[in-house]
Amino acid sequence: MEFSRLLKARRMHRHFLPDPLPAETVARIAEAAMRAPSAGFTQGTRLLVLNEQASLERFWGAVASPKWLAAPSRAGLSNAPCVMVPFQNREAYLHRYSASDKVYAGIETAEDFAAPFWTVDAAFAAMLVQLAAIDSGLGCLFFGLPLGVAALKSAFNVPAALEPIGAIAIGTPSSGATSPSAARRSQLRAESVISYNRF
Ligand SMILES: Cc1cc2nc3c(=O)[nH]c(=O)nc-3n(C[C@H](O)[C@H](O)[C@H](O)COP(=O)(O)O)c2cc1C
């Protein structure tokens, strides 16, 4: 898809058809995450791909209550045939920035990072996954994990150092409903967001 069309098409979907996705499509979307830049080329982000019914049921059972899933704004979310969970790894960045080619940066503790690069990198990867899904003619939703992360980590034997930054539901949209927040709030104008040369 042409980039300007891709940008225009970028929006969140919360209602999906249960139709399964071809394995090649899932792999292509997942592997887009590997094209993300990473600070110091740490490559600290990990992606858990769920595209089997049993895994998806385990995921929703761990992260969401039936009441949360049944809310009208997201009824149809758990139909999504694929969920990808990007994980950040703070320890990997602390380790990387203590290496001999990085000590010049003077970063020794997590507080020394002007921004948490482990989160920045995982978010970059998550965005590429979303763009790849849209480029495949699908819809997606990035969402925060409603019940927290402990149950998810235990359900999928997630290594202790990895923390999910959220999850991405992917599938064929069954509704064109606008995001509830976007429906309530208007899009800012460019001059409110972008400052040229000074604020
Ligand atoms: C970090 C982040 C967390 C989000 N969490 C949720 C969420 O938990 N549930 C949800 O329905 N949407 C969630 N969204 C989607 C936003 O509500 C949505 O992007 C915003 O309303 C703008 O709508 P649009 O993306 O369709 O343009 C999240 C988006 C981001 C970037």
The ligand as an SDF file (V2000), in Angstrom:
LIG
                    3D

 31 33  0  0  0  0  0  0  0  0999 V2000
   -0.5960    3.4550   24.3420 C   0  0  0  0  0  0  0  0  0  0  0  0
   -2.0150    3.2680   23.8450 C   0  0  0  0  0  0  0  0  0  0  0  0
   -2.9150    2.5870   24.6510 C   0  0  0  0  0  0  0  0  0  0  0  0
   -4.2210    2.3970   24.2010 C   0  0  0  0  0  0  0  0  0  0  0  0
   -5.0600    1.6560   24.9940 N   0  0  0  0  0  0  0  0  0  0  0  0
   -6.3040    1.4060   24.5560 C   0  0  0  0  0  0  0  0  0  0  0  0
   -7.1530    0.5640   25.3300 C   0  0  0  0  0  0  0  0  0  0  0  0
   -6.7510    0.0300   26.3790 O   0  0  0  0  0  0  0  0  0  0  0  0
   -8.3950    0.3300   24.8630 N   0  0  0  0  0  0  0  0  0  0  0  0
   -8.8410    0.8750   23.6940 C   0  0  0  0  0  0  0  0  0  0  0  0
   -9.9880    0.6290   23.3230 O   0  0  0  0  0  0  0  0  0  0  0  0
   -8.0440    1.6700   22.9210 N   0  0  0  0  0  0  0  0  0  0  0  0
   -6.7930    1.9340   23.3220 C   0  0  0  0  0  0  0  0  0  0  0  0
   -5.9530    2.7070   22.5550 N   0  0  0  0  0  0  0  0  0  0  0  0
   -6.4370    3.2730   21.2840 C   0  0  0  0  0  0  0  0  0  0  0  0
   -6.7610    4.7760   21.3880 C   0  0  0  0  0  0  0  0  0  0  0  0
   -7.9470    4.9630   22.1340 O   0  0  0  0  0  0  0  0  0  0  0  0
   -6.9070    5.3400   19.9640 C   0  0  0  0  0  0  0  0  0  0  0  0
   -5.6700    5.2140   19.2930 O   0  0  0  0  0  0  0  0  0  0  0  0
   -7.3270    6.8130   19.9770 C   0  0  0  0  0  0  0  0  0  0  0  0
   -8.6100    6.9640   20.5250 O   0  0  0  0  0  0  0  0  0  0  0  0
   -7.3340    7.4230   18.5540 C   0  0  0  0  0  0  0  0  0  0  0  0
   -8.1460    6.6630   17.6930 O   0  0  0  0  0  0  0  0  0  0  0  0
   -7.5590    6.0800   16.3090 P   0  0  0  0  0  0  0  0  0  0  0  0
   -6.2940    5.3220   16.6780 O   0  0  0  0  0  0  0  0  0  0  0  0
   -8.6440    5.1740   15.7710 O   0  0  0  0  0  0  0  0  0  0  0  0
   -7.2470    7.2420   15.4280 O   0  0  0  0  0  0  0  0  0  0  0  0
   -4.6450    2.9160   22.9490 C   0  0  0  0  0  0  0  0  0  0  0  0
   -3.7250    3.5880   22.1610 C   0  0  0  0  0  0  0  0  0  0  0  0
   -2.4220    3.7530   22.5830 C   0  0  0  0  0  0  0  0  0  0  0  0
   -1.4370    4.4560   21.6820 C   0  0  0  0  0  0  0  0  0  0  0  0
  1  2  1  0
  2  3  1  0
  2 30  2  0
  3  4  2  0
  4  5  1  0
  4 28  1  0
  5  6  2  0
  6  7  1  0
  6 13  1  0
  7  8  2  0
  7  9  1  0
  9 10  1  0
 10 11  2  0
 10 12  1  0
 12 13  2  0
 13 14  1  0
 14 15  1  0
 14 28  1  0
 15 16  1  0
 16 17  1  0
 16 18  1  0
 18 19  1  0
 18 20  1  0
 20 21  1  0
 20 22  1  0
 22 23  1  0
 23 24  1  0
 24 25  2  0
 24 26  1  0
 24 27  1  0
 28 29  2  0
 29 30  1  0
 30 31  1  0
M  END
$$$$
